[in-house]
Amino acid sequence: MAVPTYEAMMRPALELLEGRGALPFREISELVADSMDLSDAERSITIDSGQAVYVNRVGWAITYLVQAGAVTRPRRAVAEITDRGRELLRSVIGPISRKDLEQFEEFQAFRQRSRRTTRDEPTGPDDQDSSGLGPDRGSTPEETIARTVDTVHAALTGDLLDRIMELTPLAFETLVLRLLGAMKYGASGKIESTAATGDAGIDGVISQDPLGLDRIYVQAKRYDRDRTVGRPAMQAFVGALQGQQADRGVFMTTCRFTGEALEYADRVGVRIIPIDGDELARLMIKHAVGVQEGYVATLMKLDEDFFEEL
């Protein structure tokens, strides 16, 4: 008795979404289980957190399809097939696998985000078992856990950016300032929004000391994720800083910076820290902003000191 892998669930999930239209996540798991004739015994198997294995795997099937652009989330906790998903059903004969998703740039970017930068060799889809989160050949259990966390957070990065894009520009500015506060900026001073004052090119000011002598200026731009921030936008921010007689600034955005923009920021006479969309999401995860704790497992190890004291 074995619950099908999440890869085996990709086609049934896509077929359901094609046939029935947008569906709540909670319904998709049951419908996929029904379509695959899962027995009561198979549905009763759980992971340590108590969640049913089949529900967890359907969830990962949807997550991977979302990362590949085959499924979209038009609203909270709802999935809907895209034209790419329909084409995937037509072009792939039989089960859909991660290899089939590798052709899409969005999925390649997701896989890149999930790879640990400390690894000498990149991790490919075939390096893991059929569950998608299993052990890599030659890896220690600790390395496997670390890579699994990376994969989960890589998917969360995309989810965060999708949710951020639903915010108003003012709400996005508020988010950026709250994130900087969570990073302990302004801990000895204060963080202020300049939305009410209408300071051109400046969305917030961080006072690092109680008297406001040490200041950092912030710009927050919520652009479509497929756009880029070019040199003109960076030059405009520099001009705004110079207008404040400032020498330090943080430019946060939801998309990417062009090479020209980064080069200009690096050599201009003021210190600018550019934060793109992926880095913004990573910082939110690191500092627990807009996210909440999920499944937690404690890895135990031998306490040599305990035995030495006996």
ZADRENNU-587673 format. One line per 8 residues: their letters; for each residue x, z, y of N, C-alpha, C. Coordinates in nm, 2 decimals. Layout:
REM ZADRENNU-587673
A = X:Z:Y:X:Z:Y:X:Z:Y | ...
This chain:
REM ZADRENNU-587673
MAVPTYEA = 0.08:0.00:-0.12:0.00:0.00:0.00:0.09:0.00:0.13 | 0.08:-0.10:0.21:0.16:-0.11:0.33:0.08:-0.17:0.44 | 0.09:-0.11:0.56:0.02:-0.17:0.67:0.09:-0.29:0.72 | 0.03:-0.40:0.75:0.10:-0.52:0.79:0.18:-0.50:0.92 | 0.29:-0.57:0.93:0.38:-0.56:1.05:0.31:-0.60:1.17 | 0.36:-0.56:1.29:0.30:-0.60:1.41:0.31:-0.75:1.43 | 0.42:-0.82:1.38:0.43:-0.96:1.39:0.31:-1.03:1.31 | 0.28:-0.98:1.19:0.17:-1.03:1.12:0.04:-1.02:1.19
MMRPALEL = 0.03:-0.93:1.29:-0.09:-0.90:1.36:-0.11:-0.99:1.49 | 0.00:-1.06:1.52:-0.01:-1.14:1.64:-0.11:-1.25:1.64 | -0.11:-1.33:1.53:-0.21:-1.44:1.52:-0.35:-1.39:1.52 | -0.38:-1.29:1.43:-0.52:-1.24:1.43:-0.56:-1.19:1.57 | -0.47:-1.13:1.64:-0.51:-1.08:1.77:-0.53:-1.19:1.87 | -0.45:-1.29:1.87:-0.47:-1.41:1.95:-0.60:-1.48:1.92 | -0.63:-1.50:1.79:-0.75:-1.57:1.75:-0.87:-1.49:1.79 | -0.87:-1.36:1.79:-0.98:-1.28:1.83:-1.00:-1.30:1.98
LEGRGALP = -0.90:-1.30:2.06:-0.91:-1.31:2.20:-0.95:-1.45:2.24 | -0.91:-1.55:2.16:-0.96:-1.69:2.19:-1.11:-1.70:2.16 | -1.15:-1.64:2.05:-1.29:-1.65:2.01:-1.39:-1.57:2.08 | -1.34:-1.45:2.13:-1.44:-1.35:2.19:-1.41:-1.33:2.34 | -1.31:-1.39:2.39:-1.28:-1.36:2.53:-1.21:-1.23:2.55 | -1.20:-1.18:2.67:-1.13:-1.06:2.71:-1.19:-0.94:2.63 | -1.10:-0.86:2.58:-1.15:-0.74:2.50:-1.07:-0.62:2.54 | -1.14:-0.50:2.54:-1.07:-0.37:2.56:-0.97:-0.35:2.45
FREISELV = -0.86:-0.28:2.48:-0.76:-0.26:2.38:-0.81:-0.18:2.26 | -0.90:-0.08:2.29:-0.95:0.00:2.18:-1.03:-0.08:2.08 | -1.09:-0.19:2.12:-1.17:-0.27:2.03:-1.08:-0.36:1.95 | -0.97:-0.41:2.01:-0.88:-0.51:1.94:-0.83:-0.45:1.81 | -0.78:-0.33:1.81:-0.72:-0.27:1.69:-0.82:-0.27:1.58 | -0.94:-0.23:1.60:-1.04:-0.23:1.49:-1.08:-0.37:1.45 | -1.09:-0.46:1.54:-1.12:-0.60:1.50:-1.01:-0.67:1.42 | -0.89:-0.64:1.46:-0.77:-0.70:1.39:-0.77:-0.63:1.25
ADSMDLSD = -0.79:-0.50:1.24:-0.79:-0.44:1.11:-0.90:-0.49:1.02 | -1.02:-0.52:1.08:-1.13:-0.58:1.00:-1.09:-0.72:0.95 | -1.03:-0.80:1.04:-1.00:-0.94:1.01:-0.89:-0.95:0.90 | -0.81:-0.84:0.89:-0.70:-0.84:0.79:-0.74:-0.76:0.67 | -0.87:-0.71:0.67:-0.92:-0.64:0.55:-0.84:-0.52:0.52 | -0.80:-0.44:0.62:-0.73:-0.32:0.59:-0.82:-0.22:0.53 | -0.77:-0.15:0.42:-0.85:-0.05:0.35:-0.86:0.08:0.43 | -0.95:0.17:0.39:-0.95:0.30:0.46:-0.82:0.38:0.44
AERSITID = -0.76:0.36:0.33:-0.63:0.43:0.30:-0.53:0.38:0.40 | -0.52:0.25:0.42:-0.42:0.19:0.51:-0.45:0.23:0.65 | -0.58:0.25:0.69:-0.61:0.29:0.82:-0.59:0.44:0.85 | -0.57:0.51:0.74:-0.55:0.66:0.75:-0.41:0.69:0.77 | -0.32:0.60:0.75:-0.17:0.63:0.76:-0.14:0.65:0.91 | -0.07:0.75:0.94:-0.04:0.78:1.08:0.12:0.80:1.10 | 0.16:0.78:1.23:0.29:0.82:1.26:0.30:0.97:1.30 | 0.41:1.02:1.34:0.43:1.16:1.36:0.34:1.21:1.48
SGQAVYVN = 0.32:1.13:1.57:0.23:1.17:1.69:0.09:1.18:1.65 | 0.05:1.13:1.53:-0.09:1.14:1.49:-0.17:1.00:1.51 | -0.10:0.91:1.58:-0.17:0.78:1.60:-0.17:0.70:1.47 | -0.27:0.63:1.44:-0.28:0.54:1.32:-0.17:0.43:1.33 | -0.10:0.40:1.22:0.00:0.30:1.22:-0.05:0.17:1.26 | -0.17:0.13:1.21:-0.22:0.00:1.24:-0.25:-0.01:1.39 | -0.30:0.09:1.45:-0.33:0.09:1.60:-0.20:0.08:1.68 | -0.10:0.15:1.63:0.03:0.14:1.70:0.09:0.00:1.69
RVGWAITY = 0.07:-0.07:1.57:0.13:-0.20:1.55:0.05:-0.31:1.62 | -0.08:-0.29:1.63:-0.16:-0.39:1.71:-0.12:-0.38:1.85 | -0.10:-0.25:1.90:-0.06:-0.23:2.04:0.07:-0.30:2.07 | 0.17:-0.30:1.97:0.30:-0.37:2.00:0.28:-0.52:1.98 | 0.19:-0.56:1.90:0.16:-0.71:1.89:0.12:-0.76:2.03 | 0.02:-0.69:2.09:-0.03:-0.72:2.22:0.08:-0.71:2.33 | 0.16:-0.61:2.32:0.27:-0.59:2.42:0.37:-0.71:2.41 | 0.41:-0.75:2.29:0.50:-0.86:2.28:0.43:-0.99:2.33
LVQAGAVT = 0.31:-1.01:2.30:0.24:-1.13:2.35:0.22:-1.13:2.50 | 0.20:-1.01:2.56:0.20:-1.00:2.70:0.33:-1.04:2.76 | 0.44:-0.99:2.71:0.57:-1.02:2.76:0.61:-1.16:2.75 | 0.55:-1.23:2.65:0.57:-1.38:2.64:0.48:-1.46:2.72 | 0.38:-1.40:2.79:0.29:-1.48:2.87:0.17:-1.54:2.79 | 0.16:-1.50:2.67:0.05:-1.55:2.58:-0.08:-1.47:2.60 | -0.07:-1.35:2.65:-0.18:-1.27:2.68:-0.16:-1.20:2.82 | -0.27:-1.18:2.89:-0.26:-1.12:3.02:-0.35:-1.00:3.02
RPRRAVAE = -0.33:-0.91:3.11:-0.42:-0.79:3.13:-0.49:-0.81:3.26 | -0.61:-0.87:3.26:-0.68:-0.89:3.39:-0.73:-0.76:3.46 | -0.75:-0.66:3.38:-0.78:-0.53:3.44:-0.74:-0.42:3.34 | -0.75:-0.30:3.38:-0.70:-0.19:3.30:-0.75:-0.18:3.16 | -0.65:-0.17:3.06:-0.69:-0.16:2.92:-0.77:-0.27:2.86 | -0.75:-0.39:2.92:-0.82:-0.51:2.87:-0.72:-0.62:2.85 | -0.73:-0.70:2.74:-0.64:-0.81:2.71:-0.72:-0.94:2.71 | -0.66:-1.05:2.76:-0.72:-1.18:2.76:-0.62:-1.28:2.73
ITDRGREL = -0.65:-1.38:2.65:-0.56:-1.49:2.61:-0.54:-1.58:2.73 | -0.42:-1.64:2.73:-0.39:-1.74:2.84:-0.38:-1.87:2.78 | -0.36:-1.98:2.86:-0.34:-2.11:2.81:-0.22:-2.12:2.72 | -0.12:-2.04:2.75:0.00:-2.04:2.67:-0.03:-1.99:2.53 | -0.11:-1.88:2.53:-0.15:-1.82:2.40:-0.23:-1.92:2.32 | -0.32:-2.00:2.38:-0.40:-2.10:2.31:-0.30:-2.21:2.25 | -0.21:-2.25:2.33:-0.11:-2.35:2.28:-0.03:-2.30:2.17 | 0.01:-2.17:2.18:0.08:-2.11:2.07:0.01:-2.11:1.94
LRSVIGPI = -0.12:-2.09:1.94:-0.20:-2.10:1.82:-0.21:-2.24:1.76 | -0.20:-2.34:1.85:-0.21:-2.48:1.81:-0.07:-2.52:1.75 | 0.04:-2.48:1.82:0.17:-2.53:1.78:0.24:-2.46:1.67 | 0.20:-2.33:1.64:0.26:-2.26:1.53:0.17:-2.26:1.41 | 0.22:-2.30:1.30:0.15:-2.30:1.17:0.18:-2.17:1.10 | 0.07:-2.09:1.07:0.09:-1.97:1.00:0.12:-1.85:1.09 | 0.18:-1.75:1.04:0.20:-1.63:1.13:0.29:-1.66:1.25 | 0.26:-1.59:1.35:0.35:-1.60:1.48:0.45:-1.49:1.48
SRKDLEQF = 0.57:-1.52:1.50:0.68:-1.42:1.50:0.75:-1.41:1.64 | 0.84:-1.31:1.65:0.92:-1.30:1.77:1.00:-1.43:1.80 | 1.04:-1.49:1.69:1.12:-1.62:1.71:1.04:-1.72:1.78 | 0.91:-1.72:1.76:0.82:-1.82:1.83:0.81:-1.78:1.97 | 0.82:-1.66:2.01:0.81:-1.61:2.15:0.94:-1.63:2.22 | 1.05:-1.65:2.15:1.18:-1.66:2.22:1.19:-1.78:2.31 | 1.11:-1.88:2.29:1.11:-2.00:2.36:1.07:-1.98:2.51 | 1.01:-1.87:2.54:0.96:-1.85:2.67:1.05:-1.76:2.76
EEFQAFRQ = 1.08:-1.80:2.88:1.18:-1.73:2.96:1.14:-1.59:2.99 | 1.01:-1.56:3.01:0.96:-1.43:3.03:0.99:-1.33:2.91 | 0.98:-1.39:2.79:1.01:-1.31:2.67:1.16:-1.29:2.66 | 1.24:-1.39:2.69:1.38:-1.37:2.69:1.43:-1.26:2.79 | 1.36:-1.26:2.91:1.40:-1.16:3.01:1.36:-1.02:2.96 | 1.25:-1.01:2.89:1.21:-0.88:2.83:1.31:-0.84:2.73 | 1.35:-0.93:2.64:1.45:-0.89:2.54:1.58:-0.85:2.60 | 1.62:-0.92:2.71:1.74:-0.88:2.78:1.74:-0.74:2.84
RSRRTTRD = 1.62:-0.71:2.90:1.60:-0.58:2.95:1.61:-0.47:2.85 | 1.57:-0.50:2.72:1.57:-0.40:2.62:1.70:-0.38:2.55 | 1.80:-0.46:2.58:1.93:-0.45:2.52:2.02:-0.35:2.60 | 2.08:-0.27:2.53:2.17:-0.17:2.59:2.30:-0.24:2.64 | 2.33:-0.21:2.76:2.45:-0.27:2.83:2.58:-0.22:2.76 | 2.58:-0.11:2.69:2.70:-0.06:2.63:2.73:-0.13:2.49 | 2.64:-0.21:2.45:2.66:-0.28:2.32:2.75:-0.40:2.34 | 2.85:-0.41:2.25:2.94:-0.53:2.26:2.88:-0.65:2.21
EPTGPDDQ = 2.79:-0.64:2.12:2.72:-0.76:2.06:2.57:-0.75:2.10 | 2.52:-0.86:2.15:2.37:-0.86:2.19:2.29:-0.85:2.06 | 2.18:-0.78:2.08:2.08:-0.76:1.97:1.98:-0.87:1.97 | 1.97:-0.94:1.86:1.87:-1.05:1.85:1.75:-1.01:1.77 | 1.65:-1.09:1.77:1.53:-1.05:1.70:1.55:-1.02:1.55 | 1.65:-1.09:1.49:1.67:-1.07:1.34:1.75:-0.95:1.31 | 1.80:-0.87:1.41:1.88:-0.76:1.39:1.80:-0.63:1.35 | 1.67:-0.64:1.36:1.58:-0.53:1.33:1.49:-0.57:1.21
DSSGLGPD = 1.43:-0.47:1.15:1.34:-0.49:1.04:1.21:-0.55:1.09 | 1.12:-0.57:1.00:0.99:-0.64:1.03:0.90:-0.56:1.12 | 0.93:-0.43:1.13:0.84:-0.35:1.22:0.88:-0.38:1.37 | 0.99:-0.44:1.39:1.03:-0.47:1.53:1.10:-0.35:1.60 | 1.10:-0.23:1.54:1.16:-0.12:1.60:1.25:-0.04:1.50 | 1.28:-0.11:1.39:1.35:-0.04:1.28:1.50:-0.04:1.30 | 1.57:0.00:1.20:1.72:0.01:1.21:1.79:-0.12:1.22 | 1.89:-0.12:1.30:1.98:-0.24:1.32:2.09:-0.22:1.21
RGSTPEET = 2.12:-0.33:1.14:2.22:-0.32:1.04:2.35:-0.28:1.10 | 2.41:-0.17:1.05:2.54:-0.12:1.10:2.52:-0.01:1.21 | 2.40:0.01:1.26:2.38:0.11:1.36:2.36:0.25:1.30 | 2.40:0.35:1.38:2.37:0.49:1.34:2.23:0.52:1.38 | 2.17:0.62:1.32:2.03:0.66:1.36:2.02:0.69:1.51 | 2.12:0.75:1.57:2.11:0.78:1.71:2.11:0.65:1.79 | 2.19:0.55:1.75:2.19:0.42:1.82:2.05:0.35:1.81 | 1.99:0.36:1.69:1.86:0.30:1.67:1.76:0.37:1.76
IARTVDTV = 1.76:0.50:1.77:1.67:0.57:1.86:1.69:0.52:2.00 | 1.81:0.51:2.05:1.84:0.47:2.18:1.79:0.33:2.21 | 1.81:0.24:2.11:1.76:0.10:2.13:1.61:0.10:2.13 | 1.55:0.18:2.05:1.40:0.18:2.05:1.35:0.23:2.18 | 1.41:0.33:2.24:1.37:0.38:2.38:1.39:0.26:2.48 | 1.50:0.19:2.47:1.52:0.08:2.56:1.41:-0.03:2.55 | 1.37:-0.05:2.42:1.26:-0.15:2.40:1.13:-0.11:2.46 | 1.10:0.02:2.44:0.97:0.07:2.50:0.98:0.07:2.65
HAALTGDL = 1.09:0.11:2.71:1.10:0.11:2.85:1.11:-0.03:2.91 | 1.16:-0.13:2.84:1.16:-0.26:2.88:1.02:-0.32:2.90 | 0.93:-0.28:2.80:0.79:-0.32:2.81:0.72:-0.25:2.92 | 0.76:-0.12:2.94:0.70:-0.04:3.05:0.74:-0.10:3.18 | 0.86:-0.15:3.19:0.90:-0.21:3.32:0.81:-0.32:3.36 | 0.77:-0.41:3.27:0.68:-0.52:3.30:0.54:-0.46:3.33 | 0.49:-0.36:3.26:0.36:-0.30:3.29:0.36:-0.24:3.43 | 0.47:-0.17:3.47:0.48:-0.11:3.60:0.47:-0.21:3.71
LDRIMELT = 0.55:-0.32:3.69:0.55:-0.43:3.80:0.41:-0.49:3.81 | 0.34:-0.51:3.69:0.21:-0.57:3.70:0.11:-0.48:3.78 | 0.13:-0.35:3.75:0.04:-0.25:3.82:0.07:-0.25:3.97 | 0.20:-0.25:4.00:0.25:-0.25:4.14:0.19:-0.37:4.22 | 0.18:-0.48:4.16:0.13:-0.60:4.22:-0.01:-0.59:4.26 | -0.08:-0.49:4.21:-0.22:-0.47:4.24:-0.24:-0.38:4.37 | -0.13:-0.32:4.41:-0.13:-0.23:4.53:-0.14:-0.31:4.66 | -0.19:-0.25:4.76:-0.19:-0.30:4.89:-0.05:-0.29:4.94
PLAFETLV = -0.01:-0.37:5.04:0.13:-0.36:5.10:0.15:-0.21:5.15 | 0.05:-0.15:5.21:0.07:-0.01:5.26:0.09:0.08:5.14 | 0.01:0.07:5.03:0.03:0.15:4.92:0.17:0.13:4.85 | 0.22:0.01:4.85:0.35:-0.02:4.80:0.46:0.06:4.88 | 0.44:0.05:5.01:0.54:0.12:5.10:0.53:0.27:5.07 | 0.42:0.33:5.05:0.40:0.47:5.01:0.47:0.50:4.88 | 0.45:0.41:4.78:0.52:0.43:4.65:0.67:0.43:4.67 | 0.73:0.34:4.74:0.87:0.33:4.76:0.92:0.46:4.82
LRLLGAMK = 0.85:0.52:4.92:0.90:0.64:4.99:0.88:0.76:4.89 | 0.78:0.76:4.81:0.77:0.87:4.71:0.88:0.86:4.61 | 0.91:0.74:4.57:1.02:0.72:4.47:1.15:0.78:4.53 | 1.18:0.74:4.66:1.30:0.79:4.72:1.30:0.94:4.73 | 1.18:1.00:4.75:1.17:1.15:4.76:1.20:1.21:4.62 | 1.15:1.14:4.51:1.18:1.19:4.38:1.32:1.18:4.34 | 1.39:1.09:4.41:1.54:1.07:4.39:1.62:1.17:4.47 | 1.55:1.26:4.54:1.61:1.37:4.62:1.66:1.33:4.76
YGASGKIE = 1.63:1.21:4.80:1.66:1.17:4.94:1.56:1.24:5.03 | 1.62:1.29:5.14:1.54:1.36:5.24:1.51:1.51:5.20 | 1.58:1.55:5.09:1.56:1.69:5.04:1.59:1.80:5.15 | 1.69:1.77:5.23:1.73:1.86:5.34:1.67:1.82:5.47 | 1.60:1.71:5.48:1.53:1.67:5.60:1.39:1.63:5.57 | 1.36:1.50:5.59:1.22:1.45:5.56:1.22:1.30:5.55 | 1.11:1.25:5.49:1.09:1.11:5.48:0.96:1.07:5.55 | 0.97:0.98:5.64:0.86:0.94:5.72:0.82:0.79:5.71
STAATGDA = 0.70:0.76:5.70:0.65:0.62:5.71:0.64:0.58:5.85 | 0.68:0.45:5.88:0.67:0.40:6.01:0.55:0.31:6.03 | 0.46:0.31:5.93:0.35:0.22:5.93:0.26:0.23:6.06 | 0.24:0.36:6.10:0.16:0.38:6.22:0.23:0.34:6.35 | 0.36:0.35:6.35:0.44:0.31:6.47:0.46:0.17:6.49 | 0.45:0.09:6.37:0.47:-0.05:6.38:0.61:-0.10:6.41 | 0.71:-0.02:6.36:0.85:-0.06:6.38:0.87:-0.19:6.30 | 0.90:-0.30:6.37:0.92:-0.43:6.30:1.04:-0.42:6.20
GIDGVISQ = 1.01:-0.46:6.08:1.12:-0.47:5.98:1.16:-0.33:5.92 | 1.10:-0.22:5.96:1.13:-0.09:5.91:1.00:-0.03:5.86 | 1.00:0.01:5.73:0.88:0.07:5.67:0.89:0.22:5.65 | 1.01:0.28:5.66:1.03:0.42:5.64:1.16:0.46:5.69 | 1.17:0.59:5.73:1.30:0.65:5.77:1.32:0.78:5.69 | 1.44:0.79:5.64:1.48:0.91:5.56:1.58:0.99:5.65 | 1.54:1.11:5.69:1.63:1.20:5.76:1.70:1.29:5.65 | 1.83:1.28:5.64:1.90:1.35:5.54:1.94:1.49:5.58
DPLGLDRI = 1.91:1.53:5.71:1.94:1.66:5.75:1.83:1.71:5.84 | 1.81:1.84:5.86:1.69:1.89:5.94:1.68:1.83:6.08 | 1.79:1.80:6.14:1.79:1.75:6.28:1.77:1.60:6.29 | 1.78:1.53:6.18:1.76:1.38:6.18:1.88:1.31:6.23 | 2.00:1.37:6.22:2.12:1.30:6.27:2.17:1.20:6.17 | 2.14:1.22:6.04:2.19:1.13:5.93:2.06:1.06:5.88 | 2.05:0.93:5.91:1.93:0.86:5.88:1.95:0.74:5.79 | 1.86:0.71:5.70:1.86:0.59:5.62:1.73:0.52:5.65
YVQAKRYD = 1.73:0.39:5.67:1.61:0.31:5.70:1.57:0.23:5.58 | 1.44:0.22:5.56:1.38:0.16:5.44:1.29:0.04:5.47 | 1.31:-0.07:5.39:1.21:-0.18:5.40:1.16:-0.20:5.26 | 1.02:-0.21:5.25:0.96:-0.23:5.12:0.87:-0.36:5.13 | 0.90:-0.46:5.04:0.83:-0.58:5.05:0.77:-0.61:4.91 | 0.64:-0.62:4.90:0.58:-0.65:4.77:0.55:-0.80:4.77 | 0.64:-0.88:4.71:0.63:-1.02:4.69:0.59:-1.05:4.55 | 0.53:-1.17:4.53:0.50:-1.22:4.39:0.63:-1.22:4.31
RDRTVGRP = 0.61:-1.18:4.18:0.73:-1.16:4.10:0.81:-1.29:4.08 | 0.75:-1.41:4.09:0.82:-1.53:4.07:0.89:-1.59:4.20 | 0.87:-1.51:4.31:0.94:-1.54:4.43:1.08:-1.48:4.43 | 1.16:-1.52:4.54:1.29:-1.46:4.56:1.30:-1.42:4.71 | 1.38:-1.32:4.73:1.41:-1.27:4.87:1.54:-1.34:4.91 | 1.54:-1.43:5.01:1.65:-1.50:5.04:1.73:-1.44:5.16 | 1.83:-1.51:5.20:1.92:-1.46:5.31:1.84:-1.44:5.44 | 1.74:-1.53:5.48:1.67:-1.50:5.61:1.60:-1.37:5.61
AMQAFVGA = 1.54:-1.33:5.50:1.47:-1.20:5.50:1.58:-1.08:5.51 | 1.69:-1.10:5.44:1.80:-1.00:5.45:1.85:-0.99:5.60 | 1.87:-1.11:5.66:1.92:-1.11:5.80:1.82:-1.04:5.89 | 1.69:-1.06:5.86:1.59:-1.00:5.95:1.59:-0.85:5.93 | 1.62:-0.80:5.81:1.63:-0.65:5.79:1.76:-0.60:5.86 | 1.86:-0.67:5.86:1.99:-0.63:5.93:1.96:-0.63:6.08 | 1.88:-0.73:6.13:1.85:-0.73:6.27:1.77:-0.60:6.31 | 1.67:-0.57:6.22:1.59:-0.45:6.24:1.68:-0.32:6.25
LQGQQADR = 1.78:-0.31:6.16:1.87:-0.20:6.15:1.95:-0.19:6.28 | 2.00:-0.31:6.32:2.08:-0.31:6.44:2.00:-0.27:6.56 | 1.87:-0.30:6.56:1.78:-0.26:6.67:1.76:-0.11:6.68 | 1.78:-0.05:6.56:1.77:0.10:6.56:1.91:0.17:6.57 | 2.01:0.08:6.59:2.15:0.13:6.59:2.19:0.20:6.46 | 2.14:0.15:6.35:2.16:0.21:6.22:2.26:0.14:6.14 | 2.33:0.21:6.05:2.43:0.15:5.97:2.40:0.15:5.82 | 2.28:0.20:5.78:2.25:0.21:5.64:2.10:0.18:5.62
GVFMTTCR = 2.07:0.10:5.51:1.94:0.07:5.48:1.92:0.04:5.33 | 1.79:0.06:5.29:1.75:0.03:5.15:1.64:-0.08:5.16 | 1.66:-0.19:5.08:1.56:-0.30:5.08:1.51:-0.30:4.94 | 1.38:-0.26:4.92:1.32:-0.26:4.79:1.21:-0.37:4.78 | 1.21:-0.44:4.67:1.11:-0.55:4.66:1.07:-0.56:4.51 | 0.96:-0.63:4.49:0.91:-0.65:4.35:0.97:-0.77:4.28 | 1.04:-0.85:4.35:1.10:-0.98:4.29:1.25:-0.97:4.28 | 1.32:-1.08:4.29:1.46:-1.09:4.28:1.52:-1.13:4.42
FTGEALEY = 1.65:-1.10:4.44:1.72:-1.14:4.55:1.80:-1.26:4.52 | 1.81:-1.36:4.61:1.90:-1.47:4.58:2.05:-1.43:4.59 | 2.13:-1.51:4.53:2.28:-1.49:4.54:2.32:-1.48:4.69 | 2.27:-1.57:4.77:2.31:-1.58:4.91:2.27:-1.45:4.98 | 2.15:-1.40:4.95:2.10:-1.27:5.01:2.19:-1.16:4.98 | 2.23:-1.15:4.85:2.31:-1.04:4.80:2.45:-1.05:4.86 | 2.50:-1.17:4.87:2.64:-1.19:4.93:2.64:-1.15:5.08 | 2.53:-1.19:5.15:2.52:-1.15:5.29:2.51:-1.00:5.31
ADRVGVRI = 2.43:-0.93:5.22:2.42:-0.79:5.23:2.55:-0.72:5.20 | 2.63:-0.78:5.11:2.76:-0.72:5.07:2.86:-0.73:5.18 | 2.86:-0.83:5.27:2.97:-0.85:5.36:2.93:-0.82:5.51 | 2.80:-0.79:5.53:2.75:-0.76:5.67:2.81:-0.63:5.71 | 2.80:-0.60:5.84:2.87:-0.48:5.90:2.79:-0.35:5.88 | 2.67:-0.36:5.81:2.60:-0.23:5.78:2.58:-0.22:5.63 | 2.56:-0.10:5.58:2.55:-0.07:5.44:2.41:-0.09:5.39 | 2.39:-0.19:5.31:2.25:-0.22:5.26:2.25:-0.21:5.10
IPIDGDEL = 2.15:-0.14:5.05:2.13:-0.13:4.91:2.01:-0.21:4.87 | 2.03:-0.33:4.80:1.91:-0.41:4.76:1.86:-0.36:4.62 | 1.73:-0.33:4.61:1.67:-0.29:4.49:1.56:-0.40:4.45 | 1.59:-0.47:4.34:1.49:-0.57:4.30:1.38:-0.51:4.21 | 1.29:-0.59:4.16:1.18:-0.54:4.09:1.21:-0.47:3.96 | 1.30:-0.53:3.88:1.34:-0.46:3.76:1.41:-0.32:3.78 | 1.50:-0.32:3.88:1.56:-0.19:3.92:1.46:-0.09:3.97 | 1.37:-0.14:4.05:1.26:-0.05:4.10:1.19:0.01:3.99
ARLMIKHA = 1.15:-0.07:3.89:1.08:-0.01:3.77:1.16:0.09:3.70 | 1.29:0.05:3.68:1.38:0.14:3.60:1.40:0.28:3.68 | 1.40:0.27:3.81:1.42:0.40:3.88:1.29:0.48:3.87 | 1.17:0.41:3.87:1.05:0.49:3.85:1.04:0.55:3.72 | 1.09:0.49:3.61:1.09:0.55:3.48:1.19:0.67:3.48 | 1.31:0.65:3.53:1.41:0.75:3.53:1.37:0.87:3.61 | 1.29:0.86:3.72:1.26:0.97:3.80:1.11:1.01:3.78 | 1.04:0.95:3.68:0.91:0.99:3.64:0.81:0.97:3.76
VGVQEGYV = 0.81:0.86:3.82:0.72:0.82:3.92:0.62:0.71:3.87 | 0.50:0.74:3.87:0.40:0.64:3.82:0.40:0.63:3.67 | 0.46:0.72:3.60:0.47:0.72:3.45:0.44:0.86:3.40 | 0.40:0.87:3.28:0.39:1.01:3.22:0.45:1.01:3.08 | 0.48:1.13:3.04:0.55:1.15:2.91:0.46:1.10:2.80 | 0.52:1.02:2.71:0.45:0.98:2.59:0.49:1.05:2.47 | 0.52:0.98:2.36:0.56:1.04:2.23:0.69:1.10:2.25 | 0.71:1.23:2.21:0.83:1.30:2.22:0.88:1.34:2.08
ATLMKLDE = 1.00:1.32:2.04:1.06:1.36:1.92:1.19:1.43:1.95 | 1.21:1.55:1.88:1.34:1.62:1.90:1.43:1.60:1.78 | 1.55:1.55:1.81:1.65:1.52:1.70:1.73:1.65:1.68 | 1.72:1.71:1.57:1.79:1.83:1.54:1.93:1.80:1.48 | 2.03:1.89:1.50:2.16:1.88:1.44:2.21:2.02:1.40 | 2.31:2.02:1.32:2.37:2.14:1.26:2.43:2.23:1.37 | 2.39:2.36:1.37:2.45:2.45:1.46:2.57:2.53:1.40 | 2.69:2.47:1.42:2.80:2.53:1.35:2.83:2.68:1.41
DFFEEL = 2.80:2.70:1.54:2.82:2.83:1.59:2.74:2.94:1.52 | 2.62:2.90:1.48:2.53:2.99:1.41:2.59:3.04:1.28 | 2.64:2.95:1.21:2.70:2.98:1.08:2.83:3.06:1.09 | 2.91:3.02:1.20:3.04:3.09:1.22:3.02:3.24:1.25 | 2.90:3.27:1.31:2.87:3.41:1.35:2.82:3.50:1.24 | 2.78:3.43:1.12:2.72:3.51:1.01:2.83:3.60:0.95
